[in-house]
Every structure is written in structure tokens, then in C-alpha cells.
């Protein structure tokens, strides 16, 4: 008689050989890249089988049909929204998604509504074929890569937007007041298309993660929004698609961000320290290390309100700073319970 774990492996393996949606003009199958790993892997306590092919879907109707077919089979679907140019941080989110659900969908879409005129929308790196290959090798089931999510020129203008009023103020919105309306709107559109059970967002963009969680609560989406921990380069720099835009000189200077945040965390967790002292030390370190600070803020983790006085409870220090023309984000969580 087979054991329960053997039955799980066999059922998942049988399931992984099925085609989840017909390959039409809006979908295509991409072969998995060969890997030395065996077909069944253990990720965070979950044994799963890699499917033989990964689909690339560009049409919203086809994407919604794929998810509904998966859920009709009793499968849970996790979603990782991205703007492409994937790195190990994104792939770690895919692993987290796989640990939580049966199927994983990754979107690749550079969202124009979160860029203001003069920002780096056109310069934002795009590597779609590479992104698809990375997703296929990681065991992703579908890459959703719509050509556009907003009306073309000549069509009636897009008039409906989503604002998360309080959490979208301050921090990144101080210099990019348009940003979170664009994020909340495109995420709402993607949620309505993909219809996932779980969505995984990286916590490097800490304010964005909190904004999306609040939006999901307020609008009664039946989606669990999970935060993925920051993945870093060997020198501590938080992985970001924008790192590719750094000059060699600025790339060498940028690790000062994490160094200063780590020193602030160590100080606060070692001895009673006023939040203003932490903010000041991080600001001086970054400005003195080749960056230009946009903001450094110590804040309450959920409300994002400024943390006042001595740090005696959970606190997050978040920063945005430019190194050359490239704006980088990072944060660190302080635990003083």
C-alpha cells in the first residue's frame, strides 16, 4: 500500500501532465528548460511536480479562463505580479507562491500609469524572452504578458482609478504623487483578470505592499496578500531591476544603503534609541556615501505613521535615495519587543 506522501507525489505528477488551457492565438506553450533537479522537489515543506510546459498568455479572457479551469479542478492559484527584468528576488517570490498554492502565475507588464512624464518608463529594462526562460526553469505554470491594459489612442480614455487615500501619502508619494494610484489601479485590473487565491509581493517596496494589503481588505477581494522577504546581492544591495541602470561607480557606492540600515537596526536592538537618531545616522551615511536621500523614515509597520520617541516596539526604517539618476528603495524591520 502506498504512503500518503507517495500518493501526493503521484497525484501531483499526474496532474502536472495535463494541459490547463488550449493553446490559441492568445496562449502558447514554452518547454521547460532542463534542470539537474529531479521532477519532484521539496520547497518549504511542500512536495510538488514540475509541469512539462509553461504557457504564455497575452489575452485577459484566456487568462481568466485558465484560472477558472484550475480552480474548477480544486487547485489554488498564486499570483506574482512583476514589471519584468526578473532577478533572484522575483524568483524567490515564485518559490514562495509555489509553497502556498498548486499553480503559479507570473505577470510581466511595465505599467505606464505609475510613471509620470519625464520618469524612466521608456528606459525601464525589458527582457521578456529571458523572463519567460527564467519562469519556465523555476516551474511557473503561466506567464501573463498582456500587450496593454489601457485603451489605445483613439479609444475612449481610461477614466477609472483606485486610490488608497491614507497609506498612499508620504514616503514615495512625496516625490511621486501619481505613483500609488497607478499601482493600485493596475493591481486591481490584474486581480480581476487573474483571479488568484494568493498574491505575493516583495517587501522591498514596503509601502506598496501595505497599500495593496489595505486595498484588498477595503474592496473585499478574496485574496491573501503575502509579503516576500528582501533578497540581497552578496554586498547587501537589495535586488532590483533598476540595479542594471547603475553606473559601475554608483553600483560600488549603493551598498551603503544596507550597511547604514543594518547599523541602525543593531543600535536600536542593542540599547534604547530615539527614532530620530536612527533616521539621522542613516541619512548622513547615505548622503556621505555617494547617494542623495529622497527620504528616510522610521515608521509604524502597519499604519506607516512616523515612529516617535524611543524605539520600544516593532518599527520599520524605509529609505529612497538616488545614486546618479537611479532611484533605489530599501527598508529594514527592527524588533524591540
N, C-alpha and C positions, 0 to 999 in steps of 0.2 A: 504493500500500500504506500502511495506517495505521501510525503510530509506536506503540511500546509505551505511551507516555503517553496517546495518543488512545484506545487500546484500553482502558486502565484507566478513563478518563473514561466511555467508552461503557458498559463493563460495570457500573460503579457506578451510572450513570444508569438503566440498565435494571433493575438490582437494586432501586434505590430506589423504583421504581413498584409493586413487588409488595406485597401485603398480607401481613404477617407472622403474623397470627393472626385468627381470626374475631372479629367484634365481637359479643360476647354480653352477657348481663346483667352480667358482671364486667369487660368491656372496653368502651371507647368511643373513637372517633376524634376528635381535635381538629384542625381545619385549621391549617396553618402560617400565622403572621402574614406578611403581605407584607413583603419586605425589598428595599431597593435593590441589595443584593448579587446577583450572578449565582448561578445554581443550583450551579455548581461553584466551590468555594473552596479556597484553599491554607491549611492550618493546620499549622505546624511541619513543612513539607516534605511533607505528605500532601494529595493532591487527593481531595476527596470530594463526593458529590452529596447534597443535602438530600432527604429523603423528602417525599412530598406531604402526609402526615398523621402526627400523633403519637398514639399510643394511650395511654389512661389505664386502667390495670388495677388493680383493687382486690382480686382474689382470688388467693391463693397458688398454687392449682393452675393457673390460667390463666397466671400469671406464669412458672411453671416450664415450662409447655408452650411459651410463646413463646420462651424462651431455647433450649430443646432443638431447636425447629424452626430457629432461626437457626444453631445450631451444626451441625445436620444439613446445612445448605447450605454449610458450610465457613466460616462467619463467626465472628469473635471478638467477644465481648461485654464491654464495660467497664461498670462499675457505680460510681455516685456516691451514697453514702448521705447523706441530709440530714434535718434536722428541719424543713425548710421555711423560710418567710420569706426567700427567696433574695435574694442580693446578688451583686455582681460577683465576689466571691471564689468563690462557688459556681459561677458561670458559667465562671470560669477553669478550675475543675476539670472542667467538662463539655468544654471545649476540649481539655484535656489528655487526657481519656478518648477523645475523637474522634480525636486524633492517634495513639492507641495501638491502636484497635480499629475494627471495621466498624460496630458497633452500640453505642448508649449508652442505659443505663437509669439513671434518677434515682429514688431513693425519697424520699417525703415522709412522715415519721412522727415525731411527738413521742413519744419513748419514756418511758413512765411509770416504768420501773424504774431509771432513772438519777437520778430526783428523790426526795429524802427528804420526809417530811411537813414542811410549812412552807416548802418551797422554791417556786420560781416556775413550777411545772408549769402551773397554770391561767392564769397571766399570760403565759406564753411566747407570743410573737406567732405567729398563724396566718393565712396569706394564700393559701389553696390555689388559688383561681382565678388570682390574679396569678402564683403559682409556675408553674402549668401554662402560662400565656401566655408567660412568660419561657423556659421549657424548649422550647416549640414554636418560638419565634423563634430559639432557639440551635441548632436541628437535632437535639434529643434524640429518640430513637425511641420510648421508653416512659417514662411516669411511673408508678411503682408506688406507690399510695397506699392501703394497707390500712386498713380501719376500726379494726381492733385485731389485735394479735399475741399477746395473752394471753387466758386464759379469762374469760368474762363472770361476773358474780355468779351464784351458784347452781351453777356448774360446779365440778368438782374443781379445786383450786388448782394454780397453776403451781409445780412443785417442782424443776425442773432449771435450774441456773445454771452459768455459766462463770466461773472465777476464774483470772486470770493473776497468780500469787502475788507475785512479787518486784517486777516493774515497776509493779504497781498500788499499791504502797506509797509513802508520802511525796507531796510536791508537792500535787496536787489532792486526793489521798486524805486528806491531813492534816485537812482540814475537811469533806470529803465522802467518808467511808469506804465508802459504799454505791456510789459513782459507777461505778467501773470494772467491777464485777460486772454492773451494769445494761448498760453499754456492750458488754462482751464477749458477754453473752448475746444482746442484740438483734442485734448484728452477726453472730453465729453463725446466728441464725434467718434473717436476711436473706440471708446467703451460701447457706444451704441452699435457700432459695426461688428466688433469682435465678440461682444457679449461674454466676457470671461467670468470665471468664478473668483479668480485671484489676479491681482496685478502687482508686479514687483518693480519698485522704483529705487534707484540708488540714493543713499543718504548723503552723498557728496553735495547734491543740490538740496540742502536740508529744508529750506523754506518751501521749495517746490513740493517736496514730499508731504509736508504738513498741509499745504494748500490743497493738494489732491485728496488727502485723507478727509479734510473738512468738507470739501465739495461732495465727496461720496456720501458722507453722513447726511449733509443737508439736503441733498437731492434724492436720497433713498435708493441709491444704486445698491444692488445686491452683490457687491464686490468687496473682497477683503484686500485692502491695500497694504502690502508688506514692504518694509524698508530693508534694503540690502546694504551691508557694511561697506565702507570705503575700501577700495583696493588701491594699493600704492606701488609705485616704482621702487626699485631697490634703495634709492636715496630718499624715499619718503614722499616724493611728489605724488599727489592724488592723480590717478589715471584720468585722463580727459582727452576727448578728440581734439580739443584745442591745443594740446601739448605739441602736436605736429606743426603748429604755426609759430612756435617759439624759435627765435634765432639761437644758434649754439651758445652765445654769451648769456642770453636770458634763460635758456634752459639750465645752464650751470648755476644761475642765481636762484631760480624758483624754489629749490628745496628749503630755502629759509622759511617758507610758509609753515611747513610741517614742523620744522625744528622749533620755531617760536611757539607754535601751539602746544607742542609736547612739553616744552619748558613751563608754560603757563599751567598746564594740567598737573604736572609734577609738583609745582609750588602749591597750588590750591589743595591738592590731596595730601600734602605733607604738613601744612600749617594753615591756620586761619588767614585768609587773604581777601581783601576787598576786591570786588569785581572790577573796579576802575583801575586798580593796579595791574590786573591781568590784561585788560584792554590796552593800557598804555605800553606795557612791555612788548606785546605782540605788534602793536602799531610801529613802535620805534625800530624793532628788529626788521620788519619787512621794508619800511621806508629806507632804513640804513643798509639793507642788503640787496638793493637794486630794483625794488618794486615801488609802485605808487599805490597807496592804500585808497580804496573806494570806501570801505567801511570795515571796522572791527567791532563786533558787538557781543557782549555776554548777555545771554537771554534765557528765559524760562523755556524748557524744551517743547511744551505743547502750545502755549499761547504766543510764544515768540516775543513777549514783552521784555523790555530790558531788565536784567537782573540787578537789583540794587543791594548794596552793602556787602558784608562778608559772605562768602560762598559757603553755605552750610547744607545745601540740598542740591539735587541734580541741576546741572547748568550746561549750556552749550555755548562755546565761543565760535562764532561764524565770521568768516572774512571773505572779502572780494578785493582783489588787487590786480593791477596791470603790470605786466612785465613786457616792456616795449608796448606793442599795440594789442597784446593778447590779455584778455581778462580771465583770471583764474579764480575758482571758488574752492574753499575747503572749510572744514569745521572739526571740532573735537568735543567729545562729551566728557564732562567732569562729574565724578561721582563722590559726593561728600556726605552720604547718608550717615 
